[in-house]
Amino acid sequence: MGKTYSFEVNRTSSASPASLFALEADGSRWSEWAKPVVFHSRWAREPGADGVGAVRAVGLWPVYLHEETLEYEQDRKHVYGFAGLALLKDYRAEVSFTPNASGGTDLRWTGRFTEPLPGTGAGIRTALRAVISILATRLVKHAERP
């Protein structure tokens, strides 16, 4: 069994938790705000009433990552992992949206995974954290646009 790695990215936004959540949890909208990381986005499986089980496809044709919603708390928390062919073993990410005293939102995006091959975990963590950092920044900027 490989070693487990984790990362955390934090941002503060003047946008409301509902505004940020609406963009991040909607798989069809990622291409609106996540470029240059995500050029195309769509639902591979539409969300049900509680959001759990939805699968978003994000990437650039013909290569898409499929991410399945594991937990969904409207305007508060979205937890997802890879669906189908998993690039990383046991990958799980959580995005939390917490109202702050200034009327905006504290955004916390975490992830954890088991390294696929011994010795690869640190490099993968660095790359994932960099990608999530870009995504978090793009999400905040887009939500704050007038």
Secondary structure in CASP SS format (residue, H / E / C, confidence):
PFRMAT SS
TARGET T0000
AUTHOR 0000-0000-0000
METHOD secondary structure of the structure
MODEL  1
M C 1.00
G C 1.00
K C 1.00
T E 1.00
Y E 1.00
S E 1.00
F E 1.00
E E 1.00
V E 1.00
N E 1.00
R E 1.00
T E 1.00
S E 1.00
S C 1.00
A C 1.00
S C 1.00
P H 1.00
A H 1.00
S H 1.00
L H 1.00
F H 1.00
A H 1.00
L H 1.00
E H 1.00
A H 1.00
D C 1.00
G C 1.00
S C 1.00
R C 1.00
W H 1.00
S H 1.00
E H 1.00
W H 1.00
A C 1.00
K C 1.00
P C 1.00
V C 1.00
V C 1.00
F C 1.00
H E 1.00
S E 1.00
R E 1.00
W E 1.00
A E 1.00
R E 1.00
E C 1.00
P C 1.00
G C 1.00
A C 1.00
D C 1.00
G C 1.00
V C 1.00
G C 1.00
A C 1.00
V E 1.00
R E 1.00
A E 1.00
V E 1.00
G E 1.00
L E 1.00
W C 1.00
P C 1.00
V E 1.00
Y E 1.00
L E 1.00
H E 1.00
E E 1.00
E E 1.00
T E 1.00
L E 1.00
E E 1.00
Y E 1.00
E E 1.00
Q C 1.00
D C 1.00
R C 1.00
K E 1.00
H E 1.00
V E 1.00
Y E 1.00
G E 1.00
F E 1.00
A C 1.00
G C 1.00
L C 1.00
A C 1.00
L C 1.00
L C 1.00
K E 1.00
D E 1.00
Y E 1.00
R E 1.00
A E 1.00
E E 1.00
V E 1.00
S E 1.00
F E 1.00
T E 1.00
P E 1.00
N C 1.00
A C 1.00
S C 1.00
G C 1.00
G C 1.00
T E 1.00
D E 1.00
L E 1.00
R E 1.00
W E 1.00
T E 1.00
G E 1.00
R E 1.00
F E 1.00
T E 1.00
E C 1.00
P C 1.00
L C 1.00
P C 1.00
G C 1.00
T C 1.00
G H 1.00
A H 1.00
G H 1.00
I H 1.00
R H 1.00
T H 1.00
A H 1.00
L H 1.00
R H 1.00
A H 1.00
V H 1.00
I H 1.00
S H 1.00
I H 1.00
L H 1.00
A H 1.00
T H 1.00
R H 1.00
L H 1.00
V H 1.00
K H 1.00
H H 1.00
A H 1.00
E H 1.00
R C 1.00
P C 1.00
END
